[in-house]
Amino acid sequence: MSRLRVWDPLVRILHWTLVLCVLGNFINEGGATVHRYAGYVATGVVLTRLLWGFIGTPYARFRDWFPWPSRLFPYLRALLHGQPPHYTGHNPAGAVMMLLLMALVISLGTTGYMMGLDAYWGEEWLEELHEGIANVLIGCVALHVLAAIAESIRHQDNLVLAMIHGYKRPPADTDSHDATTSG
């Protein structure tokens, strides 16, 4: 079976670093110093990934996978009919999730930083907002993992493993939309 290099080393390193930061902060919620620095690292990872979305390798670039309505709605229709195309990079629904996860991490980094400022020190609304965003992030991460497993089964291509070694199965002619040609 042929394999195609999709996820470059930086994308994979950033992904797994973010996984470790989010998991570490979920487990170590009360450890102020570790929690704070893991949050800073997570925010830096997302900012780096955003930059890489403009200057990175082809499958990392936003222009390759950004979920414009012209890409997203046909994909969602096909998904509802049980015939979603196989994308080499991110499918449009996965792209929406990726952007949502990045926005949530940036929001957590921002609210976490604000909680340390004199102007917001001890503000209960900010702490509740930060906690609420964290809870939404955990829910989205769970959905992301379940979707990756479902897509791995559907397309017979282990997406978790692909995020480790960088290779995916290219779409078959009958099965597909390569994100680089879909919109």
PETA-V663361 format. One record per residue. PHI is phi in radians with two decimals (none if undefined). PSI is psi in radians with two decimals (NA if undefined). Layout:
phi={PHI;PHI}
psi={PSI;PSI}
//
This chain:
phi={none;-1.33;-2.21;-2.19;-1.28;-1.96;-1.67;-1.26;-0.98;-1.14;-1.02;-1.19;-1.11;-1.10;-1.03;-1.27;-1.13;-1.12;-0.99;-1.11;-1.13;-1.15;-1.11;-1.07;-1.28;-1.16;-1.31;-1.87;-1.02;-1.48;-1.43;-0.94;-1.18;-1.08;-1.04;-1.09;-1.23;-1.12;-1.13;-1.12;-1.08;-1.03;-1.11;-1.09;-1.06;-1.16;-1.09;-1.11;-1.14;-1.09;-1.06;-1.12;-1.17;-1.80;-2.09;-1.40;-1.18;-0.91;-1.30;-1.54;-1.36;-1.00;-1.09;-1.37;-2.32;-0.99;-1.45;-1.01;-0.93;-1.15;-1.72;-1.20;-1.14;-1.09;-1.12;-1.11;-1.07;-1.12;-1.12;-1.12;-1.56;1.31;-2.31;-1.23;-1.21;-1.62;-1.80;-1.23;-1.61;-1.29;-1.35;-1.04;-1.18;-1.11;-1.16;-1.05;-1.10;-1.06;-1.14;-1.10;-1.07;-1.12;-1.11;-1.14;-1.14;-1.10;-1.11;-1.13;-1.07;-1.18;-1.18;-1.11;-1.10;-1.05;-1.11;-1.58;-1.46;-0.98;-1.11;-2.08;-0.98;1.33;-1.23;-1.12;-1.07;-1.24;-1.10;-1.18;-1.09;-1.03;-1.15;-1.10;-1.09;-1.06;-1.16;-1.11;-1.02;-1.08;-1.09;-1.18;-1.08;-1.06;-1.12;-1.05;-1.13;-1.09;-1.15;-1.10;-1.15;-1.08;-1.18;-1.06;-1.20;-1.02;-1.77;0.88;-2.57;-1.22;-1.25;-1.13;-1.10;-1.06;-1.35;-1.63;-1.73;1.66;-1.84;-2.29;-1.38;-1.20;-1.13;-1.30;-0.98;-1.45;-2.01;-2.54;-2.36;-1.51;-0.98;-1.26;-2.05;-1.86;2.20}
psi={2.29;2.64;2.61;2.30;2.01;-0.95;2.01;2.87;-0.68;-0.76;-0.77;-0.74;-0.77;-0.74;-0.91;-0.52;-0.75;-0.72;-0.84;-0.72;-0.82;-0.80;-0.76;-0.73;-0.51;-0.75;-0.70;0.83;-0.63;-0.23;1.63;-0.88;-0.88;-0.76;-0.80;-0.86;-0.59;-0.64;-0.71;-0.76;-0.79;-0.75;-0.76;-0.66;-0.81;-0.72;-0.70;-0.74;-0.64;-0.78;-0.77;-0.41;-0.30;-0.54;-0.02;-2.92;2.84;-0.83;-0.23;-0.31;2.48;-0.66;-0.39;-0.57;0.01;2.34;1.10;2.65;-0.60;-0.33;-0.74;-0.88;-0.76;-0.64;-0.80;-0.66;-0.80;-0.66;-0.76;-0.50;0.10;0.32;0.92;2.39;2.76;2.18;2.51;-0.80;-2.47;2.36;2.85;-0.65;-0.70;-0.60;-0.71;-0.79;-0.72;-0.79;-0.70;-0.80;-0.73;-0.74;-0.69;-0.74;-0.73;-0.71;-0.70;-0.76;-0.72;-0.86;-0.62;-0.76;-0.76;-0.61;-0.37;-0.09;2.57;-0.68;-0.45;0.10;2.17;0.13;2.00;-0.68;-0.64;-0.72;-0.71;-0.69;-0.81;-0.80;-0.70;-0.76;-0.71;-0.72;-0.70;-0.73;-0.82;-0.72;-0.74;-0.65;-0.76;-0.76;-0.69;-0.81;-0.79;-0.71;-0.69;-0.70;-0.80;-0.77;-0.61;-0.76;-0.83;-0.79;0.09;0.88;1.96;1.79;-0.56;-0.81;-0.66;-0.57;-0.14;-0.88;-0.27;-0.12;2.50;2.85;2.25;2.64;2.51;2.72;-0.60;-0.19;0.15;2.86;2.11;2.26;-0.48;-0.26;0.14;1.05;NA}
//
